Amino acid sequence: MNDSNLFDLDYRIEAGKLGAPIVPIIDAHAHVGGLNAAPILREAMDCYGIAEIWSMTSTIEQIDGLREIFSDRIHFIAVPNWRDKDPKQTHGVGYAKRIEEFYARGARIAKFWAAPRGVDIGTEVGEPNLMRLDNPNRIAAMQMAYDLGMTFMVHVADPDTWFATRYSDQSRYGTKASQYEPFERMLDRFPTRWIAAHMGGWPEDLEFLSGLLTRHPNLSLDTSATKWIVREISKHPREDVLSFFQRWTGRLLFGSDIVTSDAHLVDESTKFEMDAKANSAQSAFDLYASRYWALRTLWETNWSGPSPIADPDLAMVDPVAFTPKDSPLLRGIALPNEILKGFYAQSAHTLMRESLNRSDSSSRL
């Protein structure tokens, strides 16, 4: 047992119980890195019917190797080099050049990360607004991506649980609602297709998301960040979630936010937080497969019970009632097959086709 498998499930057997999805699934939000870990992810994808994955691979040099492993099942999204030791350069003026490099390697989506904790990154280098979407250097990078005809992906906000704890200092981080002010300005400024990750950063408030989608017809949402999505979607009445999916069919994309790393295959005590989530090939498989099991169970079934994935956010908010090893209720929504077809594949196919056509047109100008 481990934090991705609290109840000692065999995720290969569990995949067989779920059976094949109604259509092969496109995972529109993942972070695939590590040429040794990638085949383990590919097995998890095969088990759970994931036909294609869109990856924010931060090490450009791994792209060719990952294409050898996944063939045409992988598409790449431009991202900064998060391990670079010069954040001011990496997340500032240097990102426009990196977008060009990703574009030359086939990427047609560029990621703009603007979570509230970006204030901490900027403050360390003397520029608190470094990561804001309306920072002039971010706008210059967006202009580069826009001129190339690329689709934009954005991370705007974090869970309500974090605003109640990590971001409780509003004088430093602002309110959750304030995170969307520069975002909405950029949605209007750059009329390309946008994907707001993690259900737009506010799966807790479906009404807010509907307002956002109404105001901005160029916006789609992905449903990545498995622990966050499972915890919050399970709290909503099924009829509210169903109504939301019916209303916004065509603008919702399946995503997992799986992060793979070769560090998941070794047992070391001094690893980064994300690298420490697994320490062997088996625990790495559990880490990747558990996300697909949880998400398919949430979206396809009416199963109800504790999630097999530990969710430390529970203890962060209420350390008396919960430990970091506890997990929330997972309550299946059982979306109808016609909705699942669009959500699992058709919406992503359409968006990627539009992205390719738009970038091809831009290259001919």
C-alpha positions as CSV (number, residue, x, y, z in Angstrom):
1,M,0.0,0.0,0.0
2,N,1.1,3.6,-0.7
3,D,-0.5,7.0,-0.9
4,S,-1.8,6.2,-4.4
5,N,-3.2,2.9,-3.3
6,L,-4.6,3.1,0.2
7,F,-6.7,-0.1,-0.1
8,D,-4.1,-2.4,-1.8
9,L,-6.0,-2.5,-5.1
10,D,-4.6,-4.2,-8.2
11,Y,-5.1,-1.5,-10.7
12,R,-4.7,-3.8,-13.6
13,I,-7.6,-6.0,-12.4
14,E,-9.6,-2.8,-11.6
15,A,-9.1,-1.6,-15.2
16,G,-10.6,-4.9,-16.4
17,K,-13.6,-4.4,-14.2
18,L,-14.2,-0.9,-15.7
19,G,-13.8,-2.3,-19.2
20,A,-13.0,-0.2,-22.2
21,P,-14.3,3.4,-22.2
22,I,-17.1,4.4,-24.5
23,V,-14.5,6.0,-26.8
24,P,-10.7,6.0,-26.5
25,I,-9.8,8.8,-24.2
26,I,-7.5,11.8,-24.8
27,D,-5.7,13.0,-21.7
28,A,-5.3,16.7,-22.4
29,H,-3.3,17.6,-19.4
30,A,-0.2,15.7,-18.1
31,H,3.5,16.2,-17.4
32,V,5.4,13.3,-19.0
33,G,9.1,13.2,-18.2
34,G,11.7,10.4,-17.7
35,L,12.4,7.9,-20.5
36,N,12.4,5.0,-18.0
37,A,9.1,6.1,-16.3
38,A,7.3,6.7,-19.6
39,P,6.7,3.0,-20.5
40,I,5.1,2.5,-17.1
41,L,2.7,5.4,-17.9
42,R,2.1,3.9,-21.3
43,E,1.0,0.6,-19.6
44,A,-1.4,2.5,-17.4
45,M,-2.8,4.3,-20.4
46,D,-3.3,1.0,-22.2
47,C,-5.0,-0.5,-19.2
48,Y,-7.5,2.4,-18.9
49,G,-8.2,3.2,-22.6
50,I,-6.1,6.4,-22.9
51,A,-5.4,6.7,-26.6
52,E,-3.5,10.0,-26.5
53,I,-1.8,12.3,-24.0
54,W,-0.9,16.0,-24.1
55,S,2.3,16.6,-22.2
56,M,4.0,19.6,-20.6
57,T,7.4,18.1,-20.8
58,S,9.9,20.6,-19.4
59,T,13.0,18.9,-20.8
60,I,12.9,19.6,-24.5
61,E,15.7,17.2,-25.1
62,Q,13.4,14.3,-24.0
63,I,10.8,15.0,-26.7
64,D,12.4,12.8,-29.4
65,G,12.8,9.9,-26.9
66,L,9.2,10.2,-25.7
67,R,8.0,10.2,-29.3
68,E,9.8,6.9,-29.8
69,I,8.0,5.5,-26.8
70,F,4.5,6.9,-27.5
71,S,4.7,7.3,-31.3
72,D,1.8,9.5,-32.4
73,R,0.0,9.1,-29.1
74,I,1.7,12.1,-27.5
75,H,1.5,15.9,-28.2
76,F,3.6,18.5,-26.5
77,I,2.7,21.7,-24.8
78,A,5.3,24.5,-24.4
79,V,6.3,25.2,-20.8
80,P,9.2,27.0,-19.1
81,N,12.1,25.0,-17.7
82,W,11.1,24.8,-14.1
83,R,14.5,23.5,-13.0
84,D,16.3,26.5,-14.4
85,K,18.2,28.4,-11.7
86,D,17.3,31.9,-13.1
87,P,13.5,32.2,-12.6
88,K,13.5,35.8,-13.8
89,Q,14.9,34.8,-17.2
90,T,13.0,31.5,-17.4
91,H,9.5,33.0,-16.6
92,G,10.3,36.4,-18.1
93,V,12.0,37.4,-21.3
94,G,13.3,33.9,-22.0
95,Y,10.0,32.2,-22.3
96,A,9.2,33.7,-25.7
97,K,12.3,32.1,-27.2
98,R,11.4,28.8,-25.5
99,I,7.9,28.9,-27.1
100,E,9.6,29.1,-30.5
101,E,11.8,26.1,-29.7
102,F,8.7,24.1,-28.7
103,Y,6.8,25.2,-31.8
104,A,9.7,24.0,-34.0
105,R,9.3,20.6,-32.4
106,G,5.6,20.4,-33.1
107,A,4.0,22.0,-30.0
108,R,0.8,23.9,-30.9
109,I,-0.2,24.8,-27.3
110,A,1.7,27.1,-24.9
111,K,1.2,27.0,-21.2
112,F,1.0,30.2,-19.0
113,W,1.2,29.3,-15.3
114,A,-0.2,32.0,-13.1
115,A,-1.0,30.4,-9.8
116,P,-1.1,32.6,-6.7
117,R,2.2,31.1,-5.4
118,G,3.9,32.7,-8.3
119,V,4.1,35.7,-6.0
120,D,6.6,33.7,-3.9
121,I,8.7,32.9,-7.0
122,G,8.7,36.5,-8.1
123,T,9.4,37.9,-4.6
124,E,12.6,35.8,-4.4
125,V,14.0,37.5,-7.4
126,G,12.8,41.0,-6.5
127,E,9.8,41.1,-8.9
128,P,6.6,40.0,-7.1
129,N,4.5,40.4,-10.3
130,L,6.8,38.2,-12.4
131,M,4.2,35.5,-12.9
132,R,1.1,37.7,-13.4
133,L,-0.5,37.2,-16.7
134,D,-0.5,40.9,-17.4
135,N,3.2,41.3,-16.7
136,P,4.7,42.9,-19.9
137,N,7.1,39.9,-20.3
138,R,4.3,37.4,-20.1
139,I,2.3,39.5,-22.6
140,A,5.4,39.4,-24.9
141,A,5.5,35.6,-24.7
142,M,1.7,35.4,-25.3
143,Q,2.2,37.6,-28.4
144,M,4.9,35.2,-29.7
145,A,2.5,32.3,-29.2
146,Y,-0.4,34.1,-30.7
147,D,1.6,35.1,-33.8
148,L,2.5,31.5,-34.2
149,G,-1.2,30.6,-34.1
150,M,-0.9,28.6,-30.9
151,T,-3.6,27.7,-28.4
152,F,-3.1,29.0,-24.8
153,M,-3.3,26.9,-21.7
154,V,-3.4,28.6,-18.3
155,H,-3.4,27.8,-14.6
156,V,-5.2,30.6,-12.9
157,A,-6.1,29.6,-9.3
158,D,-5.6,26.9,-6.7
159,P,-8.1,25.0,-4.5
160,D,-10.3,26.7,-2.0
161,T,-8.5,24.6,0.7
162,W,-5.3,26.5,-0.2
163,F,-7.0,29.9,0.0
164,A,-8.2,28.9,3.5
165,T,-4.6,28.0,4.6
166,R,-1.6,28.7,2.4
167,Y,-3.0,31.9,0.8
168,S,-4.8,33.2,3.9
169,D,-2.7,36.4,3.6
170,Q,-4.8,38.3,1.1
171,S,-2.5,41.3,1.2
172,R,0.1,39.1,-0.4
173,Y,-1.9,36.7,-2.6
174,G,-5.2,38.5,-3.2
175,T,-8.6,36.8,-3.1
176,K,-9.4,33.8,-5.2
177,A,-11.8,36.0,-7.3
178,S,-9.0,38.5,-7.9
179,Q,-6.9,35.9,-9.7
180,Y,-9.3,36.0,-12.6
181,E,-9.1,39.8,-13.3
182,P,-5.9,39.7,-15.4
183,F,-7.0,36.3,-16.9
184,E,-10.2,37.8,-18.3
185,R,-8.3,40.7,-19.7
186,M,-5.9,38.4,-21.5
187,L,-8.8,36.3,-22.8
188,D,-10.1,39.4,-24.6
189,R,-6.7,40.6,-25.7
190,F,-5.7,37.4,-27.4
191,P,-8.7,35.9,-29.2
192,T,-7.2,32.5,-29.7
193,R,-8.5,29.3,-28.1
194,W,-7.7,29.0,-24.4
195,I,-7.8,26.0,-22.1
196,A,-8.1,26.8,-18.4
197,A,-6.6,23.9,-16.4
198,H,-8.1,22.2,-13.4
199,M,-11.7,23.2,-14.3
200,G,-10.7,26.8,-14.6
201,G,-9.2,26.7,-11.1
202,W,-12.6,26.7,-9.4
203,P,-14.4,23.3,-9.6
204,E,-15.9,24.3,-6.2
205,D,-18.1,26.9,-8.0
206,L,-19.8,25.6,-11.1
207,E,-21.9,28.8,-11.4
208,F,-18.8,30.9,-11.5
209,L,-17.4,28.7,-14.2
210,S,-20.6,29.0,-16.3
211,G,-20.3,32.8,-16.0
212,L,-16.7,32.6,-17.2
213,L,-17.6,30.4,-20.2
214,T,-20.5,32.6,-21.1
215,R,-18.4,35.7,-21.1
216,H,-15.6,34.1,-23.2
217,P,-16.6,31.9,-26.1
218,N,-12.9,31.2,-26.8
219,L,-12.4,29.4,-23.5
220,S,-12.5,25.7,-22.7
221,L,-11.8,23.9,-19.4
222,D,-9.8,20.7,-18.7
223,T,-10.7,18.6,-15.7
224,S,-7.2,17.7,-14.5
225,A,-5.8,17.6,-11.0
226,T,-7.3,14.3,-9.9
227,K,-7.3,14.7,-6.1
228,W,-8.8,18.2,-6.3
229,I,-11.4,17.2,-8.9
230,V,-12.5,14.1,-7.1
231,R,-12.8,15.9,-3.8
232,E,-14.8,18.8,-5.1
233,I,-16.9,17.3,-7.8
234,S,-18.0,14.5,-5.4
235,K,-19.5,17.2,-3.2
236,H,-21.8,18.6,-5.8
237,P,-25.3,17.2,-6.4
238,R,-25.2,14.9,-9.4
239,E,-27.9,16.9,-11.2
240,D,-25.8,20.1,-10.9
241,V,-22.7,18.4,-12.4
242,L,-24.8,16.8,-15.1
243,S,-26.4,20.1,-16.0
244,F,-23.0,21.8,-16.2
245,F,-21.7,19.1,-18.6
246,Q,-24.8,19.2,-20.7
247,R,-24.6,23.0,-21.0
248,W,-20.9,23.1,-21.9
249,T,-20.6,20.0,-24.1
250,G,-17.8,20.7,-26.5
251,R,-15.9,23.0,-24.2
252,L,-14.8,20.4,-21.5
253,L,-11.8,18.2,-21.9
254,F,-10.6,15.2,-19.9
255,G,-7.3,15.6,-18.1
256,S,-5.4,13.9,-15.3
257,D,-2.4,16.1,-14.4
258,I,-0.3,12.9,-14.0
259,V,3.4,13.8,-13.5
260,T,6.0,11.1,-14.4
261,S,9.6,11.1,-13.5
262,D,12.5,8.6,-13.5
263,A,12.9,9.6,-9.8
264,H,9.7,7.7,-9.1
265,L,11.7,4.5,-9.8
266,V,14.3,4.9,-7.0
267,D,14.0,5.0,-3.3
268,E,15.8,8.1,-2.0
269,S,15.1,10.2,1.1
270,T,16.1,13.6,-0.4
271,K,13.8,13.9,-3.4
272,F,11.6,16.8,-4.4
273,E,7.9,16.6,-3.3
274,M,6.6,15.4,-6.7
275,D,9.5,13.0,-7.1
276,A,8.8,11.4,-3.7
277,K,5.3,10.3,-4.7
278,A,6.7,6.9,-5.8
279,N,9.9,4.9,-5.1
280,S,9.7,1.8,-7.3
281,A,8.3,0.6,-10.6
282,Q,5.2,-0.8,-8.8
283,S,4.5,2.3,-6.8
284,A,5.0,4.4,-10.0
285,F,2.4,2.3,-11.8
286,D,0.0,2.8,-8.8
287,L,0.6,6.5,-8.9
288,Y,-0.2,6.8,-12.6
289,A,-3.0,4.2,-12.8
290,S,-4.7,5.4,-9.7
291,R,-5.5,8.7,-11.4
292,Y,-7.1,7.0,-14.3
293,W,-9.0,4.6,-12.1
294,A,-10.3,7.5,-9.9
295,L,-11.3,9.7,-12.8
296,R,-13.0,7.1,-14.9
297,T,-14.8,5.9,-11.7
298,L,-15.9,9.5,-11.0
299,W,-17.1,10.3,-14.5
300,E,-18.5,6.9,-15.7
301,T,-20.0,5.1,-12.7
302,N,-22.3,5.6,-9.7
303,W,-19.8,4.0,-7.4
304,S,-19.5,5.7,-4.0
305,G,-16.8,5.2,-1.4
306,P,-13.5,6.6,-0.1
307,S,-11.0,7.5,-2.8
308,P,-7.9,5.2,-2.8
309,I,-5.7,8.3,-3.1
310,A,-4.5,10.1,0.0
311,D,-5.5,13.8,0.0
312,P,-3.4,15.9,2.4
313,D,-5.6,18.9,1.8
314,L,-8.1,17.4,4.2
315,A,-5.6,17.6,7.1
316,M,-4.4,21.0,5.9
317,V,-7.8,22.4,6.6
318,D,-8.8,20.3,9.6
319,P,-5.7,18.7,11.2
320,V,-7.9,17.4,14.1
321,A,-10.3,15.4,12.1
322,F,-7.9,14.2,9.4
323,T,-4.4,13.0,8.8
324,P,-2.4,13.4,5.5
325,K,-3.1,9.8,4.8
326,D,-6.9,10.2,4.7
327,S,-8.9,10.5,1.6
328,P,-12.2,12.1,0.6
329,L,-15.5,10.6,-0.7
330,L,-15.4,9.7,-4.3
331,R,-19.0,9.7,-5.6
332,G,-19.5,8.7,-9.2
333,I,-21.4,11.1,-11.5
334,A,-22.3,8.5,-14.2
335,L,-22.3,10.9,-17.1
336,P,-24.4,9.7,-20.0
337,N,-22.6,8.1,-22.9
338,E,-23.3,10.9,-25.3
339,I,-21.7,13.4,-23.0
340,L,-18.7,11.1,-22.3
341,K,-18.0,10.8,-26.0
342,G,-17.5,14.5,-26.3
343,F,-15.8,15.0,-23.0
344,Y,-13.4,12.0,-23.5
345,A,-12.4,12.6,-27.1
346,Q,-14.4,14.8,-29.5
347,S,-13.8,18.1,-27.7
348,A,-10.0,17.5,-27.7
349,H,-10.0,16.3,-31.3
350,T,-11.7,19.5,-32.4
351,L,-9.5,21.8,-30.3
352,M,-6.3,20.2,-31.6
353,R,-7.5,20.2,-35.2
354,E,-8.3,23.9,-34.8
355,S,-4.9,24.5,-33.3
356,L,-3.1,22.8,-36.1
357,N,-5.1,24.6,-38.8
358,R,-4.6,28.0,-37.1
359,S,-0.8,27.5,-36.7
360,D,-0.5,26.3,-40.3
361,S,-2.3,29.4,-41.5
362,S,-0.1,31.7,-39.4
363,S,3.0,30.0,-40.8
364,R,1.9,30.9,-44.3
365,L,1.4,34.6,-43.6
